[in-house]
């Protein structure tokens, strides 16, 4: 009888431990950009935070959001417009932090001498469809009085390509300029075939904030684990902000496997510094411009104050004495 009780107790304790362990796994989506490095680093320090982080890397934010929608992720690093589009379609998600800001640059072919946005009249400009760069490009062209379309006949013809393909198109002279993310824009400049036209931060958006999106289910039903994750995020970000050498080594060697240089990294992070914070006002402005320029094609735009939830972020920052 005693043996049976002991065996039963061991089985039960194993089941309990298994359920706790399963709950403490956080499924994280991420993208391969220099300014997404601190998010990737969370998985390295996760054990000391009392969690295990399983990271999946996607080509663009919209792909990561599809995985969130499908229930395959608990948290994901995305640019804000991907999250806004998903929320507009009724996806139960919250924005819980901002992990980087900036990260965009308009780069022209170095042989053309394009100096201003107005000089793009009659030119072909490449951008990734649906990304924050798409919104910034629309805003920049509009406020400079230029019409645009992905068909010929307007002042500027838009060519939609993936992030790495934009650089190849610029190098191959298939486009005259690109609105690009980091570190790809820095690479184009450092390799000599691209020249900066502007950093597009003079629109109402200002410097775009890259966001951490969390499912409502994870936020509400797995609160203790979500809080551990947010503390881990803040600690990883703090580490990258304070230890620039570690941040560079991790991004260049672990994320890019030596494909970007020291100069690429320094220039990229100079234009897309790591951060923590996010405001409903910033998300509302981004949402309004998406509506204005038809990016994301939302039938009903979400109200930022309904789904920007930074309480766990503030709690985590306070626990680590971060202002």
Secondary structure, DSSP 8 states (H G I E B T S, - for coil): -HHHHHHHHHHHHHHHHHHHHHHTEEEEEEESSGGGHHHHHHHHHHHHHT-EEEEEEESSHHHHHHHHHTT--SEEEEEHHHHHHHHHTT--EEEEEEEEE--EEEEEETTTT--SGGGGTT-EEEE-TTSHHHHHHHHHHHHTT--EESSTTSSEEEEE--HHHHHHHHHTTSSSEEEEETTHHHHHHHTTSEEEEE----STT-S-EEEEEEEHHHHHHSHHHHHHHHHHHHHHHHHHHH-HHHHHHIIIIIISTT-S-HHHHHHHHHTS-B-----HHHHHHHHHHHHHHTSS--SS---HHHHB--HHHHHHHHHTT--
